[in-house]
Amino acid sequence: MTTPTRWRKSSHSGGGEGNDCVEIAELDTRIAIRDSKHPSRTPLSVPAPAFTAFVEALKERRGRPA
């Protein structure tokens, strides 16, 4: 896996220093995901279409009872 150089934090990081969130980085055909509290750990990497489908499913689910 290529090492990402630019990480983005979630817009829902919360208050404070915003360290309680995940970060993502775009690679050629994959999305790398890491815990912002432990940035030196190996990130999870998933195919970009799978990540997009996951995020879209979360958006659709928002507001619905569990």
DSSP file (Angstrom, degrees, kcal/mol; ACC not computed):
  #  RESIDUE AA STRUCTURE BP1 BP2  ACC     N-H-->O    O-->H-N    N-H-->O    O-->H-N    TCO  KAPPA ALPHA  PHI   PSI    X-CA   Y-CA   Z-CA
    1    1 A M              0   0    0      0, 0.0     2,-0.2     0, 0.0    44,-0.0   0.000 360.0 360.0 360.0 135.7    0.0    0.0    0.0
    2    2 A T        -     0   0    0      1,-0.1    26,-0.0     0, 0.0     0, 0.0  -0.532 360.0-112.0 -69.7 138.6    1.2    3.5   -0.8
    3    3 A T        -     0   0    0     -2,-0.2    -1,-0.1     1,-0.1     2,-0.0  -0.622  31.9-124.7 -76.3 122.5    1.7    5.6    2.3
    4    4 A P        -     0   0    0      0, 0.0     3,-0.1     0, 0.0    23,-0.1  -0.363  21.3-169.3 -65.6 145.9   -0.9    8.4    2.3
    5    5 A T  S    S+     0   0    0      1,-0.2     2,-0.5    -2,-0.0    -2,-0.0   0.619  71.8  50.5-108.5 -19.4    0.5   11.9    2.6
    6    6 A R        -     0   0    0     20,-0.2    20,-0.4     2,-0.0     2,-0.3  -0.933  65.2-173.9-128.7 111.0   -2.7   13.9    3.2
    7    7 A W        -     0   0    0     -2,-0.5     2,-0.4    18,-0.1    18,-0.2  -0.783   7.6-156.5-101.1 144.3   -5.2   12.8    5.9
    8    8 A R  E     -A   24   0A   0     16,-2.7    16,-2.4    -2,-0.3     2,-0.2  -0.973  10.5-138.6-120.9 135.5   -8.6   14.4    6.5
    9    9 A K  E     -A   23   0A   0     -2,-0.4    14,-0.2    14,-0.2     4,-0.1  -0.578  33.1 -93.6 -87.5 155.0  -10.5   14.3    9.8
   10   10 A S    >   -     0   0    0     12,-1.4     3,-0.9    -2,-0.2    -1,-0.1  -0.320  23.5-130.0 -61.4 145.7  -14.2   13.8    9.9
   11   11 A S  T 3  S+     0   0    0      1,-0.3     3,-0.2     2,-0.1    -1,-0.1   0.582 109.1  60.8 -73.1  -8.1  -16.3   16.9   10.0
   12   12 A H  T 3   +     0   0    0      1,-0.2    -1,-0.3     6,-0.0    -2,-0.1  -0.195  65.1 129.9-107.6  38.8  -18.0   15.2   13.0
   13   13 A S    <   -     0   0    0     -3,-0.9     7,-0.4     1,-0.2    -1,-0.2   0.673  59.8-136.3 -70.4 -17.9  -14.9   15.1   15.1
   14   14 A G        -     0   0    0     -3,-0.2    -1,-0.2     4,-0.1     7,-0.0  -0.385  33.8 -44.5  90.2-172.8  -16.5   16.7   18.2
   15   15 A G  S >  S+     0   0    0     -2,-0.1     3,-1.5    -3,-0.1     5,-0.3   0.092  97.7  41.1 -82.3-165.1  -15.2   19.3   20.5
   16   16 A G  T 3  S-     0   0    0      1,-0.3    -2,-0.0     2,-0.1    -3,-0.0  -0.351 126.4 -22.3  65.6-140.5  -11.8   19.8   22.0
   17   17 A E  T 3  S-     0   0    0     -2,-0.1    -1,-0.3    -4,-0.0    -2,-0.1   0.491  85.5-119.7 -82.9  -2.9   -8.8   19.1   19.9
   18   18 A G  S <  S+     0   0    0     -3,-1.5    -2,-0.1    -5,-0.1     3,-0.1   0.824  70.8 134.8  70.9  30.6  -10.8   16.8   17.6
   19   19 A N        +     0   0    0     -4,-0.2     2,-1.1     1,-0.2    -5,-0.1   0.513  46.6  82.1 -91.2  -4.5   -8.7   13.8   18.4
   20   20 A D  S    S+     0   0    0     -7,-0.4     2,-0.3    -5,-0.3    -1,-0.2  -0.509  81.3  74.4 -99.5  66.4  -11.6   11.4   18.9
   21   21 A C  S    S-     0   0    0     -2,-1.1    15,-2.3    -3,-0.1    16,-0.4  -0.903  77.6 -95.8-155.2-179.0  -12.3   10.5   15.3
   22   22 A V  E     - B   0  35A   0     -2,-0.3   -12,-1.4    13,-0.2     2,-0.4  -0.766  29.0-150.0-104.7 158.0  -11.2    8.7   12.2
   23   23 A E  E     -AB   9  34A   0     11,-2.5    11,-2.3    -2,-0.3     2,-0.3  -0.938   8.0-158.1-124.1 149.6   -9.2   10.1    9.4
   24   24 A I  E     -AB   8  33A   0    -16,-2.4   -16,-2.7    -2,-0.4     2,-0.4  -0.922   6.1-169.0-126.4 155.6   -9.2    9.1    5.7
   25   25 A A  E     - B   0  32A   0      7,-2.0     7,-2.9    -2,-0.3     2,-0.5  -0.995  22.5-126.8-141.1 137.4   -6.8    9.5    2.9
   26   26 A E  E     - B   0  31A   0    -20,-0.4     5,-0.2    -2,-0.4   -20,-0.2  -0.717  27.5-178.0 -87.3 129.7   -7.4    8.9   -0.8
   27   27 A L        -     0   0    0      3,-2.9   -24,-0.0    -2,-0.5    21,-0.0  -0.465  49.2 -78.6-108.1-173.4   -5.0    6.5   -2.6
   28   28 A D  S    S-     0   0    0      1,-0.2    -2,-0.0    -2,-0.2     3,-0.0   0.956 119.6  -9.4 -55.0 -57.1   -5.1    5.7   -6.3
   29   29 A T  S    S+     0   0    0     19,-0.0    19,-2.3    -3,-0.0     2,-0.3   0.263 128.4  62.3-126.2   8.5   -8.0    3.1   -6.1
   30   30 A R  E     - C   0  47A   0     17,-0.3    -3,-2.9    18,-0.1     2,-0.5  -0.847  67.5-130.3-133.8 166.1   -8.4    2.7   -2.3
   31   31 A I  E     -BC  26  46A   0     15,-3.0    15,-2.3    -2,-0.3     2,-0.4  -0.987  20.4-148.9-118.1 127.2   -9.3    4.7    0.8
   32   32 A A  E     -BC  25  45A   0     -7,-2.9    -7,-2.0    -2,-0.5     2,-0.4  -0.788  13.6-166.9 -95.2 139.9   -7.1    4.5    3.8
   33   33 A I  E     +BC  24  44A   0     11,-3.3    11,-2.8    -2,-0.4     2,-0.3  -0.988  10.9 169.1-130.0 133.9   -8.7    4.8    7.3
   34   34 A R  E     -B   23   0A   0    -11,-2.3   -11,-2.5    -2,-0.4     2,-0.5  -0.959  38.9-105.8-142.3 162.6   -6.9    5.4   10.6
   35   35 A D  E >   -B   22   0A   0      3,-0.4     3,-1.5    -2,-0.3   -13,-0.2  -0.771  25.0-144.6 -85.8 123.6   -7.6    6.3   14.2
   36   36 A S  T 3  S+     0   0    0    -15,-2.3    -1,-0.1    -2,-0.5   -14,-0.1   0.723  98.8  59.9 -66.0 -19.5   -6.5    9.8   14.8
   37   37 A K  T 3  S+     0   0    0    -16,-0.4    -1,-0.3     1,-0.2     3,-0.1   0.711 116.5  32.0 -77.8 -19.3   -5.5    8.9   18.4
   38   38 A H    X   +     0   0    0     -3,-1.5     3,-1.6     1,-0.1    -3,-0.4  -0.491  68.8 159.3-134.4  63.3   -3.0    6.4   17.0
   39   39 A P  T 3  S+     0   0    0      0, 0.0    -1,-0.1     0, 0.0    -3,-0.1   0.686  70.3  62.6 -65.6 -17.9   -1.8    7.8   13.7
   40   40 A S  T 3  S+     0   0    0     -3,-0.1     2,-0.1     2,-0.1    -2,-0.0   0.631  83.4  96.9 -83.9 -11.4    1.4    5.6   13.6
   41   41 A R  S <  S-     0   0    0     -3,-1.6    -3,-0.0    -6,-0.2    -6,-0.0  -0.385  93.8 -86.3 -73.2 156.7   -0.5    2.4   13.5
   42   42 A T        -     0   0    0      1,-0.1    -1,-0.1    -2,-0.1    -2,-0.1  -0.435  49.5-128.6 -63.9 128.3   -1.1    0.7   10.2
   43   43 A P        -     0   0    0      0, 0.0     2,-0.3     0, 0.0    -9,-0.2  -0.365  15.3-112.6 -77.0 158.6   -4.2    2.1    8.5
   44   44 A L  E     -C   33   0A   0    -11,-2.8   -11,-3.3    -2,-0.1     2,-0.4  -0.699  32.2-158.2 -83.2 141.9   -7.1    0.0    7.2
   45   45 A S  E     +C   32   0A   0     -2,-0.3   -13,-0.2   -13,-0.2   -15,-0.0  -0.991  14.5 173.2-128.9 129.1   -7.4    0.2    3.4
   46   46 A V  E     -C   31   0A   0    -15,-2.3   -15,-3.0    -2,-0.4     5,-0.0  -0.925  42.6 -87.6-130.4 155.5  -10.6   -0.5    1.4
   47   47 A P  E  >  -C   30   0A   0      0, 0.0     4,-2.0     0, 0.0     3,-0.5  -0.370  40.2-122.0 -59.9 140.1  -11.5   -0.2   -2.3
   48   48 A A  H  > S+     0   0    0    -19,-2.3     4,-2.5     1,-0.2     5,-0.2   0.879 110.1  53.1 -55.2 -43.6  -12.9    3.3   -3.0
   49   49 A P  H  > S+     0   0    0      0, 0.0     4,-2.3     0, 0.0    -1,-0.2   0.882 108.8  50.3 -62.3 -35.3  -16.3    2.0   -4.3
   50   50 A A  H  > S+     0   0    0     -3,-0.5     4,-2.2     2,-0.2    -2,-0.2   0.899 110.8  48.8 -67.8 -39.7  -16.8    0.0   -1.1
   51   51 A F  H  X S+     0   0    0     -4,-2.0     4,-2.5     2,-0.2     5,-0.2   0.916 111.0  50.4 -65.2 -42.5  -16.0    3.0    1.1
   52   52 A T  H  X S+     0   0    0     -4,-2.5     4,-2.5     1,-0.2    -2,-0.2   0.921 110.8  48.9 -61.3 -44.5  -18.4    5.1   -1.0
   53   53 A A  H  X S+     0   0    0     -4,-2.3     4,-2.2     1,-0.2    -1,-0.2   0.896 110.7  51.7 -62.3 -40.4  -21.2    2.5   -0.6
   54   54 A F  H  X S+     0   0    0     -4,-2.2     4,-1.9     2,-0.2    -2,-0.2   0.933 111.5  45.8 -61.3 -48.2  -20.5    2.3    3.1
   55   55 A V  H  X S+     0   0    0     -4,-2.5     4,-2.2     1,-0.2    -2,-0.2   0.905 112.3  51.1 -64.4 -42.0  -20.8    6.1    3.6
   56   56 A E  H  X S+     0   0    0     -4,-2.5     4,-2.2     1,-0.2    -1,-0.2   0.896 108.5  51.9 -62.9 -39.9  -23.9    6.3    1.5
   57   57 A A  H  X S+     0   0    0     -4,-2.2     4,-1.8     1,-0.2    -1,-0.2   0.889 109.1  50.7 -63.8 -38.8  -25.6    3.5    3.5
   58   58 A L  H  X S+     0   0    0     -4,-1.9     4,-1.4     2,-0.2    -2,-0.2   0.904 109.3  50.8 -64.3 -40.8  -24.8    5.5    6.7
   59   59 A K  H  < S+     0   0    0     -4,-2.2    -2,-0.2     1,-0.2    -1,-0.2   0.904 110.8  48.5 -63.4 -41.3  -26.3    8.6    5.3
   60   60 A E  H  < S+     0   0    0     -4,-2.2    -1,-0.2     1,-0.2    -2,-0.2   0.854 111.5  50.7 -65.8 -34.7  -29.5    6.7    4.3
   61   61 A R  H >< S+     0   0    0     -4,-1.8     3,-2.4    -5,-0.2    -1,-0.2   0.745  83.0 112.8 -75.7 -25.2  -29.7    5.2    7.8
   62   62 A R  T 3< S+     0   0    0     -4,-1.4    -3,-0.0     1,-0.3    -4,-0.0  -0.219  83.8  16.2 -53.8 131.4  -29.3    8.5    9.6
   63   63 A G  T 3  S+     0   0    0      1,-0.3    -1,-0.3     0, 0.0    -2,-0.1   0.289  98.7 114.5  89.6 -11.3  -32.5    9.4   11.4
   64   64 A R  S <  S-     0   0    0     -3,-2.4    -1,-0.3     1,-0.1    -3,-0.0  -0.704  74.4-104.6 -91.5 145.1  -34.0    5.9   11.3
   65   65 A P              0   0    0      0, 0.0    -1,-0.1     0, 0.0     0, 0.0  -0.352 360.0 360.0 -64.3 148.0  -34.5    4.0   14.5
   66   66 A A              0   0    0     -2,-0.0    -2,-0.0     0, 0.0    -5,-0.0   0.473 360.0 360.0 -73.3 360.0  -32.0    1.2   15.1
